[in-house]
Amino acid sequence: MTVRVAVLSDIHANPFALEAVVDDIARQNVDEVIVGGDMVGRGPLGSEVVARIQDLGWPGVRGNHEDYTLNFRRQSVEPGWLTAREWAASRWMAAELLPDQIEFIDTLPFTLAASGDASLRVFHGSPDSHCEGLGVWTDNAIIENHFNKIEESVLVCGHTHRPMVRETPGGLVVNVGSVGLPFNGDPRAQYAIFTQKRDHWEVELRQVDYDREAFLTTYKTSGFMDAGGVTAELLTHEIRHARPFLVPFIKWSAATGREPADMDALPEFLEVFNPGMSKRDFIKMITPG
């Protein structure tokens, strides 16, 4: 019997991208759908995304942004983060969620195996941490170490916002990319479908168009742009370019002695930052000496 499993991750409070993927999945004749974490965070409409996932009844795992959101909602963060401009966007995103949605994301497990076939296991990041990203840069020894910690032969993850399919001696590792905030230069919503055929899995990385301009409009209509300051502004650049901007800005601010919440510093940053540059090369460029 052929088993087909769709895995989507890193929706990041983008219901427009999510709905496009929901429509695409409906046409793919899949047996099961698993959400790989980070439904919320880095976007203005987390409550809409969580409500839609709840309505669909899709099981999922917990990502690092679920934890960030819970910590801000419960004020279990550094005391200064509750007032600092740098964390205004995080406070806004946490406050935007409804109480039952907070309870829902707090029940999400760290990992899930596919119910239709026990050889496929989903994490947000890795078997060690939902903050560890697995990508083309990850050494084979690290991948093998992760396979030694699980019984399954297919390790599925997200977190990096960059899709990857990689065969290793220990098994198949697949990063499904990001639905709401890709970082591989392709702004379309991205996810993966796994099809088991006899003794192996076939992986299809899918890309789906959605109305990015409509989503960006909600940054203003929701109040997120005004409340989130430079963080919200940088996130709009990430959506348009499908590349990271927020973390490079934080690194640049630290290297140049600027405040990470300084909106006036943004034009200067955008003059020197090339979104196509690797994070390693950019850090090397801005590091003195």
C-alpha positions in Angstrom: 0.0 0.0 0.0 1.3 3.5 -0.9 1.5 6.0 1.9 1.6 9.7 1.3 2.4 12.2 4.0 2.6 16.0 3.7 4.8 17.9 6.1 4.7 21.7 6.4 6.6 23.9 8.7 7.4 27.4 9.7 4.1 29.1 8.8 5.1 32.0 10.9 1.7 33.7 11.3 1.1 33.9 7.6 -2.4 32.6 6.9 -2.3 33.6 3.2 0.6 31.2 2.6 -1.0 28.6 4.8 -4.3 28.7 2.9 -2.5 28.3 -0.5 -0.7 25.2 0.9 -4.0 23.8 2.3 -5.6 24.2 -1.1 -2.6 22.5 -2.8 -2.6 19.6 -0.3 -6.3 19.0 -0.9 -5.4 18.2 -4.5 -2.5 15.8 -3.7 -4.4 12.8 -2.3 -2.3 12.6 0.9 -3.1 10.2 3.8 -1.7 12.4 6.5 -0.5 15.9 7.2 1.9 16.9 10.0 2.9 20.5 11.0 6.5 20.9 11.8 6.4 23.8 14.3 6.7 27.6 14.3 3.1 28.2 13.4 3.5 31.5 15.2 6.1 34.3 15.5 7.7 36.5 12.9 4.4 37.7 11.6 1.2 39.5 12.6 -1.6 36.9 12.3 -0.6 34.0 14.5 -4.1 33.7 15.9 -5.5 33.1 12.4 -2.9 30.4 11.7 -3.5 28.6 15.0 -7.2 28.7 14.5 -6.9 27.2 11.0 -4.7 24.4 12.2 -7.0 23.7 15.0 -10.0 23.6 12.6 -8.1 21.3 10.2 -7.2 19.0 13.1 -3.7 18.5 11.8 -1.2 17.2 14.4 2.0 19.1 14.9 5.2 19.5 16.9 6.5 22.4 18.9 8.9 24.9 17.4 11.2 27.4 19.1 8.7 30.2 18.3 6.0 28.4 20.1 8.3 28.6 23.2 9.2 32.2 22.6 5.5 33.2 22.4 4.6 31.2 25.5 7.4 32.8 27.4 6.4 36.3 26.5 2.8 35.7 27.1 3.6 34.4 30.6 6.2 37.1 31.1 8.8 34.5 31.9 11.5 36.3 30.1 14.2 38.8 31.2 12.5 41.7 33.0 13.9 44.2 30.6 12.3 42.5 27.6 8.9 43.4 28.9 9.5 47.1 28.1 12.5 47.3 25.7 11.7 48.5 22.2 13.8 45.7 20.8 11.2 43.2 22.0 8.1 45.2 21.1 7.2 42.9 18.2 7.5 39.8 20.3 5.2 41.2 23.0 2.6 42.2 20.4 2.7 38.7 18.7 2.3 37.0 22.1 -0.6 39.3 23.1 -2.4 38.7 19.8 -3.1 35.0 20.5 -6.3 33.9 22.3 -6.2 32.1 25.6 -7.3 28.7 24.1 -4.7 29.1 21.4 -2.0 29.6 24.0 -3.2 26.4 25.7 -3.2 24.6 22.3 0.4 25.4 21.4 1.5 24.5 24.9 0.3 21.0 24.4 2.3 20.4 21.2 4.9 17.6 21.5 8.6 17.9 20.7 8.4 15.2 18.0 5.9 13.0 16.1 6.1 9.9 14.0 3.8 9.5 11.0 0.8 7.4 12.0 0.5 5.8 8.6 4.2 4.6 8.6 6.4 4.5 11.7 9.6 5.0 9.6 9.1 8.8 9.3 9.7 11.1 12.3 9.2 14.9 12.4 11.1 17.4 14.5 11.1 21.1 14.2 14.9 21.4 14.4 16.7 18.1 15.3 16.4 15.3 17.8 18.6 17.4 20.2 16.8 20.8 20.0 14.1 22.7 18.2 16.7 25.5 17.8 19.2 23.4 15.9 18.9 23.7 12.1 19.9 20.9 9.8 21.0 22.0 6.3 23.5 21.5 3.5 26.2 22.9 5.9 25.6 20.2 8.5 28.5 17.6 8.8 27.7 14.0 8.1 28.9 13.0 11.5 26.2 15.3 13.1 23.5 13.8 10.9 24.6 10.2 11.8 24.6 11.1 15.5 21.0 12.2 15.2 20.0 9.0 13.4 21.6 7.0 16.2 19.1 8.7 18.6 15.9 7.6 16.7 14.6 4.4 15.5 13.2 5.8 12.2 15.0 5.9 8.9 13.5 9.3 7.7 14.2 12.4 9.8 12.0 15.4 8.8 12.7 18.9 10.0 12.3 22.6 9.3 13.6 25.6 11.3 16.2 26.8 8.7 13.5 28.0 6.2 15.6 26.3 3.5 14.5 23.0 1.9 16.9 20.1 1.6 16.8 16.4 0.7 19.9 14.4 1.8 20.6 10.7 1.7 23.0 9.5 4.4 24.2 6.0 5.5 21.8 6.3 8.5 18.8 7.3 6.5 17.0 10.1 4.7 17.0 13.6 6.2 14.6 16.2 4.7 14.2 19.8 5.6 10.8 20.8 4.2 11.5 24.6 4.2 9.0 27.3 5.2 5.4 27.9 4.3 5.3 31.5 5.4 8.9 32.8 5.4 11.2 31.0 3.0 14.9 31.9 3.1 16.1 30.2 -0.1 15.3 33.1 -2.5 12.0 31.6 -3.6 9.1 33.6 -2.0 6.5 31.0 -2.7 5.1 28.9 0.2 7.1 25.7 0.5 6.4 22.2 1.9 7.0 18.6 1.1 5.1 15.4 0.3 6.6 12.0 1.1 5.4 8.9 -0.8 6.4 5.5 0.4 7.0 3.1 -2.5 7.9 -0.4 -1.3 11.3 -0.1 0.4 12.0 3.6 -0.1 10.5 7.1 0.3 10.2 9.6 -2.6 10.2 13.3 -1.6 8.6 16.1 -3.6 9.5 19.6 -2.5 6.5 21.8 -3.5 6.3 25.5 -4.0 2.9 27.4 -4.1 2.2 30.9 -5.1 0.1 33.1 -2.7 -0.8 36.8 -2.4 2.2 38.3 -0.7 1.0 41.9 -1.1 -2.3 41.1 0.6 -0.3 39.6 3.5 2.0 42.6 3.7 -1.0 44.9 3.9 -2.1 43.2 7.1 1.1 44.4 8.7 -0.4 47.9 8.7 -4.1 47.0 9.2 -3.4 44.8 12.2 -1.3 47.4 13.9 1.8 45.2 13.9 3.9 47.6 11.8 3.3 50.5 14.2 3.9 48.3 17.3 6.7 46.2 16.0 9.0 49.0 14.8 12.2 48.0 13.0 11.5 44.3 13.6 8.3 44.4 11.7 9.9 46.5 8.9 12.7 43.9 8.5 10.2 41.1 8.3 8.6 42.7 5.3 12.0 42.7 3.6 12.2 39.0 4.4 8.9 38.3 2.8 9.7 40.3 -0.3 13.2 38.8 -0.8 12.8 35.3 0.7 16.1 36.0 2.5 17.0 36.7 6.2 17.2 40.3 7.2 16.3 40.4 10.9 19.3 38.4 12.3 21.8 40.1 10.0 20.5 43.5 11.2 21.0 42.4 14.8 24.5 41.2 14.0 25.3 44.5 12.1 23.9 46.6 15.0 26.1 44.8 17.5 29.2 45.2 15.2 28.6 48.9 14.6 27.4 49.9 18.1 23.9 50.7 17.0 20.8 49.9 19.0 19.0 46.8 17.6 15.7 48.7 17.8 17.0 51.8 16.0 14.8 52.5 13.0 17.0 55.3 11.9 19.8 52.8 11.4 17.9 50.8 8.9 18.7 52.8 5.8 22.4 52.5 6.6 22.1 48.7 7.1 20.2 48.3 3.8 23.0 50.1 2.0 25.7 47.6 3.1 23.6 44.4 3.3 23.4 42.1 0.3 20.6 39.5 0.9 22.2 37.0 -1.4 25.3 37.0 0.8 25.8 34.1 3.2 25.5 34.9 6.9 29.1 33.8 7.4 30.4 36.1 4.7 28.3 39.1 6.0 29.6 38.6 9.5 33.2 38.4 8.2 32.6 41.7 6.3 31.3 43.6 9.3 33.7 42.2 11.9 36.5 44.7 12.6 40.0 43.5 11.8 
